[in-house]
Amino acid sequence: MNPERLQLKGLLAENKKKFRTLDTESSGLILIIRSLLNPYEDVLKLDMEKISVSVNRLYEVQNEMKETAEKIKKLEAEFD
């Protein structure tokens, strides 16, 4: 196998690993947000700062996942 193909394969594996890591983080953030948005809790007692930070991070993770998924798609197309 030529060196460029090996580099491409390594880059693809790296991006897939990054995507899985981000996916795991997003799942954790969703659980945290759900627990912070307890519907049985008085609205005035909700920790809006924690909720805001978690939602903002989830937004960032989602954007990173979209970018990474696009990179993976392009890299996989190189193998065809």
C-alpha positions as a Markdown table, in Angstrom:
| # | Residue | x | y | z |
|---|---|---|---|---|
| 1 | Met | 0.0 | 0.0 | 0.0 |
| 2 | Asn | 1.4 | 3.4 | -0.9 |
| 3 | Pro | 2.2 | 6.0 | 1.9 |
| 4 | Glu | -0.5 | 8.4 | 0.8 |
| 5 | Arg | -3.1 | 5.8 | 1.1 |
| 6 | Leu | -1.9 | 4.9 | 4.6 |
| 7 | Gln | -2.0 | 8.6 | 5.6 |
| 8 | Leu | -5.5 | 8.8 | 4.3 |
| 9 | Lys | -6.5 | 5.7 | 6.2 |
| 10 | Gly | -5.0 | 7.1 | 9.4 |
| 11 | Leu | -6.8 | 10.4 | 8.9 |
| 12 | Leu | -10.0 | 8.6 | 8.4 |
| 13 | Ala | -9.6 | 6.5 | 11.5 |
| 14 | Glu | -8.7 | 9.6 | 13.5 |
| 15 | Asn | -11.8 | 11.5 | 12.4 |
| 16 | Lys | -14.0 | 8.5 | 13.1 |
| 17 | Lys | -12.6 | 8.3 | 16.6 |
| 18 | Lys | -13.2 | 12.0 | 17.1 |
| 19 | Phe | -16.8 | 11.6 | 15.9 |
| 20 | Arg | -17.4 | 8.8 | 18.4 |
| 21 | Thr | -15.9 | 10.9 | 21.2 |
| 22 | Leu | -18.1 | 13.8 | 20.3 |
| 23 | Asp | -21.1 | 11.5 | 20.1 |
| 24 | Thr | -20.5 | 10.2 | 23.6 |
| 25 | Glu | -20.1 | 13.8 | 24.9 |
| 26 | Ser | -23.3 | 14.9 | 23.3 |
| 27 | Ser | -25.2 | 11.9 | 24.9 |
| 28 | Gly | -23.8 | 13.0 | 28.3 |
| 29 | Leu | -24.7 | 16.6 | 27.7 |
| 30 | Ile | -28.3 | 15.6 | 26.8 |
| 31 | Leu | -28.6 | 13.6 | 30.0 |
| 32 | Ile | -27.3 | 16.6 | 32.0 |
| 33 | Ile | -29.7 | 19.0 | 30.3 |
| 34 | Arg | -32.6 | 16.7 | 30.9 |
| 35 | Ser | -31.8 | 16.4 | 34.6 |
| 36 | Leu | -31.3 | 20.1 | 35.0 |
| 37 | Leu | -34.7 | 20.8 | 33.2 |
| 38 | Asn | -36.7 | 18.9 | 35.8 |
| 39 | Pro | -40.3 | 19.6 | 34.9 |
| 40 | Tyr | -41.4 | 19.1 | 38.5 |
| 41 | Glu | -39.0 | 21.7 | 39.8 |
| 42 | Asp | -40.1 | 25.3 | 40.3 |
| 43 | Val | -38.9 | 27.4 | 37.4 |
| 44 | Leu | -37.3 | 29.9 | 39.7 |
| 45 | Lys | -35.2 | 27.1 | 41.2 |
| 46 | Leu | -33.7 | 26.0 | 37.9 |
| 47 | Asp | -29.9 | 26.6 | 37.6 |
| 48 | Met | -30.1 | 28.5 | 34.3 |
| 49 | Glu | -26.4 | 29.2 | 34.2 |
| 50 | Lys | -25.6 | 25.4 | 34.2 |
| 51 | Ile | -28.4 | 24.8 | 31.7 |
| 52 | Ser | -27.0 | 27.6 | 29.4 |
| 53 | Val | -23.4 | 26.3 | 29.6 |
| 54 | Ser | -24.5 | 22.8 | 28.8 |
| 55 | Val | -26.8 | 23.8 | 25.9 |
| 56 | Asn | -24.0 | 26.0 | 24.4 |
| 57 | Arg | -21.5 | 23.2 | 24.7 |
| 58 | Leu | -24.0 | 20.8 | 23.0 |
| 59 | Tyr | -24.4 | 23.3 | 20.2 |
| 60 | Glu | -20.6 | 23.4 | 19.7 |
| 61 | Val | -20.4 | 19.6 | 19.8 |
| 62 | Gln | -23.1 | 19.3 | 17.3 |
| 63 | Asn | -21.3 | 21.7 | 14.9 |
| 64 | Glu | -18.1 | 19.8 | 15.4 |
| 65 | Met | -19.9 | 16.5 | 14.7 |
| 66 | Lys | -21.3 | 18.0 | 11.4 |
| 67 | Glu | -17.9 | 19.1 | 10.3 |
| 68 | Thr | -16.3 | 15.8 | 11.2 |
| 69 | Ala | -19.0 | 13.8 | 9.5 |
| 70 | Glu | -18.4 | 15.8 | 6.3 |
| 71 | Lys | -14.7 | 15.2 | 6.5 |
| 72 | Ile | -15.3 | 11.5 | 7.0 |
| 73 | Lys | -17.6 | 11.5 | 4.0 |
| 74 | Lys | -14.9 | 13.2 | 1.8 |
| 75 | Leu | -12.2 | 10.9 | 3.1 |
| 76 | Glu | -14.3 | 7.8 | 2.4 |
| 77 | Ala | -15.0 | 9.1 | -1.1 |
| 78 | Glu | -11.2 | 9.2 | -1.7 |
| 79 | Phe | -11.1 | 5.4 | -1.2 |
| 80 | Asp | -13.6 | 4.8 | -4.1 |
